[in-house]
Amino acid sequence: MTEQDERLQLSDAVNALKSDDDFDAPVPEEDLELSTTSGESQDSCLVPEMVDAVTMEKYRKFGPFGKLHNIGIALRTSSQLLEDFHEAQRQTAPDEPVLTWVQNVCTRWQSDEAMASRALLKRSALNRMLSIVEERWVSQGGKEQDRPAILKEKLSLEDWKVVTAVQKILQPFKIASKQLQGGWHSWSTLNIGRLR
């Protein structure tokens, strides 16, 4: 692949993001979901002008990707939750294979993109699993002190939009890094002039 081809491919990916309907105004059903799932006013969700390390760390832990990460940790540490996730996949898509959760790891390249892709692929199963957990909790009395911790990790519609957008942004980097992994062993395709 030539440098011009790579630029065209990246340009196409950027144009696809610009024209993506995920960034359009929400439809009335989504608007209703936003107003019912988010207990905060829109003013509290504004992006600050300056993001400091403390704010960034808090967002990493409690933002959309933090929630997905925490769900993965819960699935890894609880065989009951893992079985609930597998059962939810069988219920929501009986003809599709049951897939494992892909966990992000801060030292592994592309792991955030892989986790987001799997979460988006299994979004309905993930939501169903959380419903199963909540139904079980309610049937056992629904006391607030007994509320399963994983229910705090439920992603809102706005969280899912962020996951979708970030996954689409990371996709070209995944493609580029895979191309680079296989291309450097062939000296005939390496353009030394570009490295200087």
C-alpha atoms as a printed R data frame, in Angstrom:
    type eleno elety resid chain resno       x       y      z
1   ATOM     1    CA   MET     A     1   0.000   0.000  0.000
2   ATOM     2    CA   THR     A     2   1.449   3.360 -0.970
3   ATOM     3    CA   GLU     A     3   1.512   6.447  1.195
4   ATOM     4    CA   GLN     A     4  -1.141   8.006 -1.038
5   ATOM     5    CA   ASP     A     5  -3.395   4.952 -0.556
6   ATOM     6    CA   GLU     A     6  -2.948   5.191  3.209
7   ATOM     7    CA   ARG     A     7  -3.879   8.880  3.163
8   ATOM     8    CA   LEU     A     8  -6.968   8.133  1.091
9   ATOM     9    CA   GLN     A     9  -8.011   5.355  3.472
10  ATOM    10    CA   LEU     A    10  -7.569   7.601  6.510
11  ATOM    11    CA   SER     A    11  -9.415  10.423  4.741
12  ATOM    12    CA   ASP     A    12 -12.289   8.052  3.954
13  ATOM    13    CA   ALA     A    13 -12.443   7.004  7.612
14  ATOM    14    CA   VAL     A    14 -12.561  10.641  8.770
15  ATOM    15    CA   ASN     A    15 -15.277  11.461  6.221
16  ATOM    16    CA   ALA     A    16 -17.275   8.440  7.369
17  ATOM    17    CA   LEU     A    17 -17.100   9.753 10.929
18  ATOM    18    CA   LYS     A    18 -18.292  13.191  9.794
19  ATOM    19    CA   SER     A    19 -21.300  11.742  8.005
20  ATOM    20    CA   ASP     A    20 -22.123   9.172 10.700
21  ATOM    21    CA   ASP     A    21 -25.651   9.433 12.051
22  ATOM    22    CA   ASP     A    22 -24.465   8.586 15.591
23  ATOM    23    CA   PHE     A    23 -23.570  12.259 15.960
24  ATOM    24    CA   ASP     A    24 -26.992  13.553 14.883
25  ATOM    25    CA   ALA     A    25 -29.578  14.959 17.261
26  ATOM    26    CA   PRO     A    26 -31.270  12.225 19.293
27  ATOM    27    CA   VAL     A    27 -34.619  10.897 18.155
28  ATOM    28    CA   PRO     A    28 -37.535  11.307 20.609
29  ATOM    29    CA   GLU     A    29 -37.112   7.781 22.064
30  ATOM    30    CA   GLU     A    30 -33.429   8.436 22.740
31  ATOM    31    CA   ASP     A    31 -34.292  11.841 24.206
32  ATOM    32    CA   LEU     A    32 -36.690  10.142 26.622
33  ATOM    33    CA   GLU     A    33 -34.028   7.577 27.563
34  ATOM    34    CA   LEU     A    34 -31.500  10.348 28.150
35  ATOM    35    CA   SER     A    35 -33.852  12.230 30.436
36  ATOM    36    CA   THR     A    36 -34.783   9.139 32.445
37  ATOM    37    CA   THR     A    37 -31.354   7.497 32.785
38  ATOM    38    CA   SER     A    38 -29.361  10.589 33.577
39  ATOM    39    CA   GLY     A    39 -30.217  12.166 36.899
40  ATOM    40    CA   GLU     A    40 -28.000  15.148 36.204
41  ATOM    41    CA   SER     A    41 -28.727  18.342 34.368
42  ATOM    42    CA   GLN     A    42 -27.033  18.948 31.047
43  ATOM    43    CA   ASP     A    43 -24.992  21.761 32.618
44  ATOM    44    CA   SER     A    44 -23.192  19.265 34.853
45  ATOM    45    CA   CYS     A    45 -22.025  17.329 31.779
46  ATOM    46    CA   LEU     A    46 -20.256  20.222 30.066
47  ATOM    47    CA   VAL     A    47 -16.671  19.625 29.043
48  ATOM    48    CA   PRO     A    48 -14.304  21.745 31.134
49  ATOM    49    CA   GLU     A    49 -11.923  24.101 29.371
50  ATOM    50    CA   MET     A    50  -8.912  22.629 31.152
51  ATOM    51    CA   VAL     A    51  -8.714  18.950 32.073
52  ATOM    52    CA   ASP     A    52  -6.339  18.192 34.915
53  ATOM    53    CA   ALA     A    53  -4.866  14.824 35.898
54  ATOM    54    CA   VAL     A    54  -7.367  14.266 38.715
55  ATOM    55    CA   THR     A    55 -10.352  14.882 36.428
56  ATOM    56    CA   MET     A    56  -8.866  12.645 33.754
57  ATOM    57    CA   GLU     A    57  -8.217   9.813 36.210
58  ATOM    58    CA   LYS     A    58 -11.775  10.119 37.557
59  ATOM    59    CA   TYR     A    59 -13.162   9.974 33.995
60  ATOM    60    CA   ARG     A    60 -11.035   6.895 33.212
61  ATOM    61    CA   LYS     A    61 -12.404   5.093 36.258
62  ATOM    62    CA   PHE     A    62 -16.038   6.200 36.119
63  ATOM    63    CA   GLY     A    63 -16.631   7.250 32.501
64  ATOM    64    CA   PRO     A    64 -17.925   4.923 29.768
65  ATOM    65    CA   PHE     A    65 -14.646   3.045 29.312
66  ATOM    66    CA   GLY     A    66 -14.186   2.821 33.074
67  ATOM    67    CA   LYS     A    67 -17.634   1.253 33.340
68  ATOM    68    CA   LEU     A    68 -16.812  -1.275 30.599
69  ATOM    69    CA   HIS     A    69 -13.486  -2.042 32.289
70  ATOM    70    CA   ASN     A    70 -15.233  -2.566 35.639
71  ATOM    71    CA   ILE     A    71 -17.815  -4.853 34.007
72  ATOM    72    CA   GLY     A    72 -14.945  -6.927 32.619
73  ATOM    73    CA   ILE     A    73 -13.338  -7.172 36.059
74  ATOM    74    CA   ALA     A    74 -16.678  -8.270 37.544
75  ATOM    75    CA   LEU     A    75 -17.135 -10.909 34.825
76  ATOM    76    CA   ARG     A    76 -13.635 -12.224 35.454
77  ATOM    77    CA   THR     A    77 -14.112 -12.488 39.206
78  ATOM    78    CA   SER     A    78 -17.680 -13.847 39.360
79  ATOM    79    CA   SER     A    79 -18.661 -17.120 37.729
80  ATOM    80    CA   GLN     A    80 -22.336 -16.246 38.370
81  ATOM    81    CA   LEU     A    81 -22.036 -12.980 36.419
82  ATOM    82    CA   LEU     A    82 -20.131 -14.710 33.639
83  ATOM    83    CA   GLU     A    83 -22.887 -17.313 33.333
84  ATOM    84    CA   ASP     A    84 -25.482 -14.508 33.353
85  ATOM    85    CA   PHE     A    85 -23.590 -12.829 30.487
86  ATOM    86    CA   HIS     A    86 -23.472 -16.063 28.476
87  ATOM    87    CA   GLU     A    87 -27.171 -16.719 29.153
88  ATOM    88    CA   ALA     A    88 -28.045 -13.165 28.103
89  ATOM    89    CA   GLN     A    89 -26.184 -13.729 24.819
90  ATOM    90    CA   ARG     A    90 -28.162 -16.922 24.200
91  ATOM    91    CA   GLN     A    91 -31.420 -15.094 24.939
92  ATOM    92    CA   THR     A    92 -30.751 -12.006 22.812
93  ATOM    93    CA   ALA     A    93 -29.138 -13.718 19.814
94  ATOM    94    CA   PRO     A    94 -29.732 -17.488 19.857
95  ATOM    95    CA   ASP     A    95 -28.235 -17.998 16.388
96  ATOM    96    CA   GLU     A    96 -24.967 -16.186 17.159
97  ATOM    97    CA   PRO     A    97 -22.037 -17.733 19.016
98  ATOM    98    CA   VAL     A    98 -21.525 -16.967 22.695
99  ATOM    99    CA   LEU     A    99 -18.420 -14.798 22.924
100 ATOM   100    CA   THR     A   100 -16.161 -14.024 25.853
101 ATOM   101    CA   TRP     A   101 -15.632 -10.526 27.154
102 ATOM   102    CA   VAL     A   102 -12.604  -8.673 25.780
103 ATOM   103    CA   GLN     A   103 -10.878  -6.813 28.602
104 ATOM   104    CA   ASN     A   104  -8.805  -3.701 28.039
105 ATOM   105    CA   VAL     A   105  -5.329  -3.560 29.560
106 ATOM   106    CA   CYS     A   106  -3.443  -0.277 29.818
107 ATOM   107    CA   THR     A   107  -0.205  -1.843 28.528
108 ATOM   108    CA   ARG     A   108  -1.760  -3.536 25.495
109 ATOM   109    CA   TRP     A   109  -2.150  -1.569 22.281
110 ATOM   110    CA   GLN     A   110  -5.609  -1.569 20.752
111 ATOM   111    CA   SER     A   111  -7.206  -3.166 23.814
112 ATOM   112    CA   ASP     A   112  -9.606  -0.245 24.311
113 ATOM   113    CA   GLU     A   113 -10.746  -0.557 20.700
114 ATOM   114    CA   ALA     A   114 -11.134  -4.332 21.057
115 ATOM   115    CA   MET     A   115 -13.132  -3.984 24.279
116 ATOM   116    CA   ALA     A   116 -15.367  -1.300 22.752
117 ATOM   117    CA   SER     A   117 -15.943  -3.378 19.603
118 ATOM   118    CA   ARG     A   118 -16.957  -6.440 21.615
119 ATOM   119    CA   ALA     A   119 -19.154  -4.387 23.955
120 ATOM   120    CA   LEU     A   120 -20.920  -2.771 20.989
121 ATOM   121    CA   LEU     A   121 -21.354  -6.164 19.341
122 ATOM   122    CA   LYS     A   122 -22.852  -7.614 22.533
123 ATOM   123    CA   ARG     A   123 -24.597  -4.447 23.732
124 ATOM   124    CA   SER     A   124 -28.072  -6.005 23.916
125 ATOM   125    CA   ALA     A   125 -26.700  -9.036 25.787
126 ATOM   126    CA   LEU     A   126 -24.845  -6.768 28.196
127 ATOM   127    CA   ASN     A   127 -28.008  -4.771 28.893
128 ATOM   128    CA   ARG     A   128 -29.961  -8.028 29.287
129 ATOM   129    CA   MET     A   129 -27.361  -9.367 31.747
130 ATOM   130    CA   LEU     A   130 -27.693  -6.236 33.873
131 ATOM   131    CA   SER     A   131 -31.490  -6.648 33.757
132 ATOM   132    CA   ILE     A   132 -31.135 -10.268 34.927
133 ATOM   133    CA   VAL     A   133 -28.943  -9.141 37.832
134 ATOM   134    CA   GLU     A   134 -31.380  -6.357 38.733
135 ATOM   135    CA   GLU     A   135 -34.412  -8.678 38.529
136 ATOM   136    CA   ARG     A   136 -32.657 -11.179 40.818
137 ATOM   137    CA   TRP     A   137 -31.819  -8.405 43.295
138 ATOM   138    CA   VAL     A   138 -35.423  -7.100 43.310
139 ATOM   139    CA   SER     A   139 -36.840 -10.622 43.744
140 ATOM   140    CA   GLN     A   140 -34.593 -11.071 46.803
141 ATOM   141    CA   GLY     A   141 -35.980  -7.972 48.499
142 ATOM   142    CA   GLY     A   142 -34.250  -5.139 46.648
143 ATOM   143    CA   LYS     A   143 -32.592  -3.635 49.709
144 ATOM   144    CA   GLU     A   144 -30.249  -0.799 48.791
145 ATOM   145    CA   GLN     A   145 -27.409  -2.180 50.917
146 ATOM   146    CA   ASP     A   146 -27.632  -5.476 48.967
147 ATOM   147    CA   ARG     A   147 -27.630  -3.803 45.545
148 ATOM   148    CA   PRO     A   148 -25.077  -5.568 43.295
149 ATOM   149    CA   ALA     A   149 -22.100  -3.313 42.568
150 ATOM   150    CA   ILE     A   150 -22.213  -4.119 38.854
151 ATOM   151    CA   LEU     A   151 -25.501  -2.211 38.521
152 ATOM   152    CA   LYS     A   152 -23.543   1.027 39.069
153 ATOM   153    CA   GLU     A   153 -21.673   0.212 35.850
154 ATOM   154    CA   LYS     A   154 -24.768   0.320 33.617
155 ATOM   155    CA   LEU     A   155 -24.060   2.494 30.597
156 ATOM   156    CA   SER     A   156 -26.519   5.234 29.669
157 ATOM   157    CA   LEU     A   157 -27.429   6.045 26.084
158 ATOM   158    CA   GLU     A   158 -24.941   8.919 26.202
159 ATOM   159    CA   ASP     A   159 -22.214   6.524 27.432
160 ATOM   160    CA   TRP     A   160 -22.924   4.185 24.509
161 ATOM   161    CA   LYS     A   161 -22.625   7.109 22.088
162 ATOM   162    CA   VAL     A   162 -19.194   7.911 23.538
163 ATOM   163    CA   VAL     A   163 -18.102   4.266 23.237
164 ATOM   164    CA   THR     A   164 -19.307   4.180 19.615
165 ATOM   165    CA   ALA     A   165 -17.546   7.423 18.715
166 ATOM   166    CA   VAL     A   166 -14.247   6.474 20.374
167 ATOM   167    CA   GLN     A   167 -14.303   3.009 18.794
168 ATOM   168    CA   LYS     A   168 -14.765   4.586 15.366
169 ATOM   169    CA   ILE     A   169 -11.914   6.998 16.042
170 ATOM   170    CA   LEU     A   170  -9.612   4.155 17.155
171 ATOM   171    CA   GLN     A   171 -10.498   1.889 14.196
172 ATOM   172    CA   PRO     A   172  -8.043   3.516 11.695
173 ATOM   173    CA   PHE     A   173  -5.247   3.256 14.267
174 ATOM   174    CA   LYS     A   174  -5.968  -0.454 14.656
175 ATOM   175    CA   ILE     A   175  -5.776  -0.914 10.881
176 ATOM   176    CA   ALA     A   176  -2.587   1.141 10.612
177 ATOM   177    CA   SER     A   177  -0.827  -0.703 13.436
178 ATOM   178    CA   LYS     A   178  -1.729  -4.085 11.931
179 ATOM   179    CA   GLN     A   179  -0.339  -2.969  8.585
180 ATOM   180    CA   LEU     A   180   2.859  -1.799 10.245
181 ATOM   181    CA   GLN     A   181   3.254  -5.054 12.170
182 ATOM   182    CA   GLY     A   182   3.466  -7.057  8.972
183 ATOM   183    CA   GLY     A   183   5.227  -4.533  6.755
184 ATOM   184    CA   TRP     A   184   8.540  -3.898  8.487
185 ATOM   185    CA   HIS     A   185  10.041  -7.324  7.859
186 ATOM   186    CA   SER     A   186  10.052  -6.715  4.111
187 ATOM   187    CA   TRP     A   187  12.937  -4.357  3.319
188 ATOM   188    CA   SER     A   188  11.797  -3.978 -0.271
189 ATOM   189    CA   THR     A   189   8.682  -2.072  0.871
190 ATOM   190    CA   LEU     A   190  10.452   0.094  3.444
191 ATOM   191    CA   ASN     A   191  11.014   3.659  2.287
192 ATOM   192    CA   ILE     A   192  14.212   4.707  4.066
193 ATOM   193    CA   GLY     A   193  13.804   8.324  2.953
194 ATOM   194    CA   ARG     A   194  10.666   8.698  5.069
195 ATOM   195    CA   LEU     A   195  12.511   7.614  8.212
196 ATOM   196    CA   ARG     A   196  15.126  10.381  8.096
